[in-house]
Amino acid sequence: MVASPPDTSPSIHVRGAGPTGSLLALALAHQGQSVLLEDPLTAPELQSRSRAYAITHSSRRLLQRLDLWTSLGDVLVPFTRLDLRDAGSGGRVLFGQQDLRRRNRRHQAIGWILDHRPLMRLLLARLEKSPHVTLGLGRDQDQMTREPAAFVVAADGPSSPTRQSWGIDVVQHRYRQGCLTAKVVLRGVEPGGAYELFRPEGPLAVLPMADGSYQVVWSAPMQHCLDRADLADGAFLDALATVLPEGVEPDLLLDRPAAFPQTWMLARSLRHGPAVLVGEAGHRCHPVGGQGLNLCWRDVETLTDLVASQGIGPRTAARYSRRRWPDLLMVGLATDALVRLFSNRHPLLVAFRQLLLPCLALSSPLRRLCLSAMTDGPLRVGRPLPD
Ligand SMILES: Cc1cc2nc3c(=O)[nH]c(=O)nc-3n(C[C@H](O)[C@H](O)[C@H](O)COP(=O)(O)OP(=O)(O)OC[C@H]3O[C@@H](n4cnc5c(N)ncnc54)[C@H](O)[C@@H]3O)c2cc1C
């Protein structure tokens, strides 16, 4: 049901129209809430980021609820095998669709890779069409709305000016590792295959995209990332060839590799009176396991459910903050533990990995448990999944 358009000024202000703020504005508009969505970037700028996201089943369910999943059908690239390898111990674990929980299995993918550009194109097109959304894109600070709103949501990214103006502190750990992303054409990967390769310098993810291209997310000490980002195309592909699994060859570089620092960050509170932080304004984690955007979208799901059941106000903000903390903390700790456990050659840890990975390779319940925590979120493990 689509509620009639509002006749008053928007009661919810969402600051930041990245993938989190845009999806939240759309989800609230679906409920008939009137929303103002503001961002200093224009619509073309918001779509221009060269990045691909690993989409889990928790995100799939939210996109289905919001009637976006089918429209993204042509651009979602499913992967049906996840090949996890540890260079330090020589261990290997293959995750397949049989390791998913039954309700997820019928969707015939462990996960999907989604390019930022078609995602943002669709979100912005739907927002423009919605009678409940007022779009304020390309506004500089002076043009941003200062009128008080009943409910303010900060979705303005990791350096969130709104979080800072509210005086909310963050707990953070800066990794020595940085992360380099690049799009490449690869030869020799089995169709439907994705890799998570643990190497002593850091994890390397190889994620399938359309037309035989792959997104590489390559973690290593920050200086190595910067040096590799500066290499000429041929030299970069040569360097990449030395770390890919045997039989997989890079053929072509499709964009300029970009290096980013990596941080684990969690805001001490996700609320400020009746206002809240969502997405990377409130938290960040290491990209191992591709959890980042999925965590942000679980914020969106929790907040929209709470707004639907008890309206907007300080109680909703307080409940939202309490409900999101356990998920954010567990995923943050798990990704951090993975990085610490695998990014080294310490003999004791290598010996532990030599025990752990064969157990995982042999035990289907253990693989199912890991995959469920990754794709449904740790709080859904052992609990019924929604339709
Ligand atoms: C190298 C790298 C690889 C990644 N890979 C993955 C992956 O494989 N899978 C995955 O799920 N996630 C991944 N992530 C994480 C993912 O990119 C983020 O989770 C996602 O971008 C967060 O979205 P967001 O909307 O919360 O923040 P952002 O995308 O940062 O958007 C914030 C928005 O707020 C706007 N803004 C800034 N200041 C203001 C202001 N004062 N007022 C209003 N608006 C403002 C900005 O212009 C921006 O549009 C990766 C991140 C990095 C860095």
The ligand as an SDF file (V2000), in Angstrom:
LIG
                    3D

 53 58  0  0  0  0  0  0  0  0999 V2000
   38.1590   -0.3160    0.0290 C   0  0  0  0  0  0  0  0  0  0  0  0
   36.8160   -0.6690    0.5490 C   0  0  0  0  0  0  0  0  0  0  0  0
   36.2130   -1.8470    0.1350 C   0  0  0  0  0  0  0  0  0  0  0  0
   34.9670   -2.1960    0.6200 C   0  0  0  0  0  0  0  0  0  0  0  0
   34.4010   -3.3760    0.2230 N   0  0  0  0  0  0  0  0  0  0  0  0
   33.1790   -3.7260    0.7020 C   0  0  0  0  0  0  0  0  0  0  0  0
   32.5590   -4.9760    0.3330 C   0  0  0  0  0  0  0  0  0  0  0  0
   33.0950   -5.7940   -0.4090 O   0  0  0  0  0  0  0  0  0  0  0  0
   31.3370   -5.2630    0.8290 N   0  0  0  0  0  0  0  0  0  0  0  0
   30.6920   -4.3990    1.6670 C   0  0  0  0  0  0  0  0  0  0  0  0
   29.5700   -4.7110    2.0940 O   0  0  0  0  0  0  0  0  0  0  0  0
   31.2520   -3.2130    2.0310 N   0  0  0  0  0  0  0  0  0  0  0  0
   32.4720   -2.8630    1.5780 C   0  0  0  0  0  0  0  0  0  0  0  0
   33.0520   -1.6720    1.9640 N   0  0  0  0  0  0  0  0  0  0  0  0
   32.3410   -0.7950    2.8840 C   0  0  0  0  0  0  0  0  0  0  0  0
   31.3050    0.0500    2.1620 C   0  0  0  0  0  0  0  0  0  0  0  0
   31.9070    0.8270    1.1660 O   0  0  0  0  0  0  0  0  0  0  0  0
   30.6560    0.9420    3.1700 C   0  0  0  0  0  0  0  0  0  0  0  0
   30.0930    0.0710    4.1340 O   0  0  0  0  0  0  0  0  0  0  0  0
   29.5600    1.8180    2.5910 C   0  0  0  0  0  0  0  0  0  0  0  0
   30.0500    2.7240    1.6500 O   0  0  0  0  0  0  0  0  0  0  0  0
   28.9130    2.6080    3.7360 C   0  0  0  0  0  0  0  0  0  0  0  0
   27.8740    3.3780    3.2230 O   0  0  0  0  0  0  0  0  0  0  0  0
   27.3790    4.6760    3.9980 P   0  0  0  0  0  0  0  0  0  0  0  0
   26.2270    5.1840    3.1810 O   0  0  0  0  0  0  0  0  0  0  0  0
   27.1560    4.3660    5.4310 O   0  0  0  0  0  0  0  0  0  0  0  0
   28.5990    5.7050    3.9480 O   0  0  0  0  0  0  0  0  0  0  0  0
   29.2300    6.4430    2.6850 P   0  0  0  0  0  0  0  0  0  0  0  0
   29.1760    5.5620    1.5040 O   0  0  0  0  0  0  0  0  0  0  0  0
   30.5430    6.9630    3.1420 O   0  0  0  0  0  0  0  0  0  0  0  0
   28.2230    7.6600    2.4250 O   0  0  0  0  0  0  0  0  0  0  0  0
   28.1880    8.8090    3.2660 C   0  0  0  0  0  0  0  0  0  0  0  0
   27.5170    9.9620    2.5210 C   0  0  0  0  0  0  0  0  0  0  0  0
   27.3910   11.0740    3.4230 O   0  0  0  0  0  0  0  0  0  0  0  0
   27.6750   12.2530    2.7000 C   0  0  0  0  0  0  0  0  0  0  0  0
   28.0310   13.3390    3.6330 N   0  0  0  0  0  0  0  0  0  0  0  0
   29.2460   13.6710    4.1220 C   0  0  0  0  0  0  0  0  0  0  0  0
   29.1320   14.7450    4.9240 N   0  0  0  0  0  0  0  0  0  0  0  0
   27.8170   15.0920    4.9610 C   0  0  0  0  0  0  0  0  0  0  0  0
   27.0640   16.1150    5.6260 C   0  0  0  0  0  0  0  0  0  0  0  0
   27.6400   17.0310    6.4270 N   0  0  0  0  0  0  0  0  0  0  0  0
   25.7290   16.1510    5.4530 N   0  0  0  0  0  0  0  0  0  0  0  0
   25.1080   15.2620    4.6540 C   0  0  0  0  0  0  0  0  0  0  0  0
   25.7740   14.2790    3.9990 N   0  0  0  0  0  0  0  0  0  0  0  0
   27.1170   14.1880    4.1480 C   0  0  0  0  0  0  0  0  0  0  0  0
   28.7910   11.8560    1.7550 C   0  0  0  0  0  0  0  0  0  0  0  0
   28.8680   12.7410    0.6660 O   0  0  0  0  0  0  0  0  0  0  0  0
   28.3470   10.4480    1.3310 C   0  0  0  0  0  0  0  0  0  0  0  0
   27.5420   10.4850    0.1840 O   0  0  0  0  0  0  0  0  0  0  0  0
   34.3050   -1.3190    1.5110 C   0  0  0  0  0  0  0  0  0  0  0  0
   34.9000   -0.1130    1.9100 C   0  0  0  0  0  0  0  0  0  0  0  0
   36.1590    0.2020    1.4470 C   0  0  0  0  0  0  0  0  0  0  0  0
   36.8070    1.5010    1.8940 C   0  0  0  0  0  0  0  0  0  0  0  0
  1  2  1  0
  2  3  1  0
  2 52  2  0
  3  4  2  0
  4  5  1  0
  4 50  1  0
  5  6  2  0
  6  7  1  0
  6 13  1  0
  7  8  2  0
  7  9  1  0
  9 10  1  0
 10 11  2  0
 10 12  1  0
 12 13  2  0
 13 14  1  0
 14 15  1  0
 14 50  1  0
 15 16  1  0
 16 17  1  0
 16 18  1  0
 18 19  1  0
 18 20  1  0
 20 21  1  0
 20 22  1  0
 22 23  1  0
 23 24  1  0
 24 25  2  0
 24 26  1  0
 24 27  1  0
 27 28  1  0
 28 29  2  0
 28 30  1  0
 28 31  1  0
 31 32  1  0
 32 33  1  0
 33 34  1  0
 33 48  1  0
 34 35  1  0
 35 36  1  0
 35 46  1  0
 36 37  1  0
 36 45  1  0
 37 38  2  0
 38 39  1  0
 39 40  1  0
 39 45  2  0
 40 41  1  0
 40 42  2  0
 42 43  1  0
 43 44  2  0
 44 45  1  0
 46 47  1  0
 46 48  1  0
 48 49  1  0
 50 51  2  0
 51 52  1  0
 52 53  1  0
M  END
$$$$
